[in-house]
Amino acid sequence: MRDLLSWNISLGRWGGVQLRLHVFFVLFALVALLLVPSGANQKLFWETTAVLGLFLASVLLHEIGHTLAAWRVGGSVDQIVLWPLGGLTQVNLSHDPQSEWIIAITGPLVNLGLCLLTTLFLVAEHFNPVDLLNPLLPPVEPAGLTWLNACQWLLWINWLLFLVNCLPALPFDGGRALRAWLWMMHYDFRQGVVIAARVAQGVALILWVAAVLIHRSGAFSFAALPFVLVGILLFFSAKQ
């Protein structure tokens, strides 16, 4: 995992924290732009770029939440690495399970807060946001990326980040929160890590089964590959 973290681009130091953009995020953005139909007008290209910008901003706010929480409980943050599944904040903190739990849940709570804010705006604009709660169905607006559609994308992106990071599997925030909770339940640190790793491998197996079922159903078949890749990441990260 540490080798993967080294594949990044420095974005400078902000507030004493080194901000880095992972190469996987750059590759993800390039693939998204390459998938824009060749016959499409230039407007669609810039709309896709704007959605990627909303995604990057959401990930960054998620990690800022972790950073502020770390500072609040007396810890420090060396660097933030932004990657497609969220971010990885390296926190220096004395072994305190309650503080680790607070830091872990703060990032997803930031995404949930952004979901609530955009939901209020969409409801005020007489738009029903229920359909946006399907993480396998991104919003599509034939008329182009308007302010209303941008809010739809912002809600969908942050809801997706919230759900993914709530998975009780390392290296996601849900896995970190589980490890800290086990520690608070009087397991020693090593036991907590081992149990959290086993749970992560179980989640990986569930994702693989879900990928097979999705592929066979024919609905949202595009989601099968991401399920498999996330499962591989979780399984081998837990094994390591």
N, C-alpha and C positions, 0 to 999 in steps of 0.2 A: 504493500500500500504506500509505503514511503517513496518507493521508486516512481509510482504513478504521480505522487504529489509534486515530484521534481519537474514534471513536464508542464511548465507554466510560463507565462509572460508577465513581467513586472509592470504594474500600473502605478508605481510610486508608493511613497509612504504618506499616509493620511492620519493625522492625530496620533502619530507614533506607531501606527499599525501598517505593516507592509501589505499592500493589496495586490493580488496576483490573479490573472485570468488563465484558467487551465486550457491546455491545448485542445482537450476534448470539447470545450465550449466553442472554440473557434471552428473546429471540424463540424460540430453540430450546426452552427450558423451557416457554414458554407454549403453543407448538404441541403439545408432548408432552402437556401437561395437557388441552388442548382435544380431543385425540384419544381421551381416555378416554371410552368409550361413555356417552351421556347417561343411559341406564337403569341404569348400574352404581351399586353402593352407594358410600358415602363412603370405605369402607376402600380401595377400588381407587385412588381419588384420592390418598390419603395414601401408599399403596404406591409409586405413580408418583413422588410427591414425594421419597420416601426414595431411590429409584433415582437420581433426578437429583442428590440430595445426595452419593451415592457417586461419581457421575461428576465432580461439581465437586471433591470431595476428592481424587480420583485425579489430575485435571489440576493441582491445586494442589501435590500432592506431586511431580509430574513437574517443575514449575517450581522448586520448592524444591531439587530435585536439581541443576538448572542453576545456581541461585544459589550453593549450597554449593561446587560445582565451580569457579565463577568466583572466589569468595573464596579457594579453595585455591590457585589458580594466580596470585594477585595481582591479579585484576581486581575491578571493582565493578559493581553492578547498580543502575540507576536506577529501573526499574519492571518490573512483571510484569502482562501483560494476559492474562486468562483468556478463551478463546473456545472454540466447540464442538469444534474439531479439535485442541485441546490448549492451548498457551499460547505467548506471545511474550515472551521475556525480553530486555530491552535491556541488553547487557553492554558496559562500557567496559574495553577490553583492548588492550594494545599488540599490533601485528601479529605474532602468534606462532602459526603454523599448528598446532603440537602442542597448545598450550593451547586453541585454538578447537576442535580435534578432541575433546579431553577433555570440554570443556563440552557439545559437541553430543551426544555419546553418553550422557552421564550421565542425562539425562531419560528416554530409553527404557529404560535399565538400571534405573531406579527402578520403572518399570511392570513390567518383567520380574521384578524382585525381589518385587513385590507378587503377581504371578502365582504364583511359586514358593511363597510363604508360604500363599496361599489354597489352592493345590493340596495342600500337606501337610495342611492342616486337613480338606479335603474327603476325601482318602484315609483319614485317621484316622476320618472319619465313614462310611466304607465307600461313598463316592460316587465313581463313575468320571468324572473331569473331561475325558475325551477329547472328548466331544460339545461342550464349551464352546470348543474351539479353532476352531470354524467361526465366523468373524467376521460371517457373514450370518445366523446363527441365534442370537438372544438367548435366554437361559434363560426358561422360563415355568413358573410353579408355581401350579397351580389352587388349592392350599390357602392361598395368600397368601404374604406376604413373611416367612418365618421366618428364623432365623439362618443356617440351611443355605442357603436360597435367596439371602440377602443375600451370602453368600460366593461363590455361583455368579455372581451379577451382578458382584461385585467382580473376580473372575477374568476374566470375559468382557470387561468394560469396559477393564481394564488390558491385556489381550491385544490388543484392538482399537486402543488408543492406541499400544501398542508397534509393531504392524504399520504403522499409518498413518504414524507418525513415522520409521519406518525406510525409507520410500520415498525413493529418492535424488533428491529434487526439492525445490528451494527453494519456499516458506519452511520446509519441514519439517526436522527435525533430521538426517535422512538426507542431505538436500541440503547442509546446512551441513558435515556430516562429509565429504561428497564433495569439497566446495570446499577444505576444509582439507587433505584427503589429496592432492589435485592440487597444492596449494601445496607440500606436503612432498616431492612428486615433482619438484620444481624447475621447475614452471610458475610464471610470475609471477602476481600476484594477479588481474590483469585476465583473463588466460587461464583461470584457475581459475573465475572468475565466469561467463565466457562458456560454457565447457564445461558447468558445472553447470546453467546456464540452458537449454542445448540438451537436456540429459538430462531436465530437468523437463518440457519440451515433449513429449519422446518419451514420458514416463510419462503425460502428459495424453492423448495419442493412444491409448495402450494402455488407459487407463481408459474412454475413449469406446467403443472396440471391445468391451471387456468389458461395458459397459452395454447395447450392442445385443444381444450374445449372451445376456446374462441376460434381457433383455426377451423375446427370441424363445423362449427355453427355457420361460418361464412359471414357473420355480422361482426363488424369492427376487426376484420382479419388483419388489418395493418398493425393492431396492437399486440399481436402474438410475438413478434420479434422483440419489441421493447421489454415485454414480460420475461422472455427468455434471457435477454442480456442483463437485466436487473437481477434476475435469479442467479446468474453466473457470478455477478459481482458480489452478491451477498454470500453465496456459498463459499467462494474461495477467500473472501475477506475474513469470514468467520473461521475458516480452517486455519488461516495464517495466524 
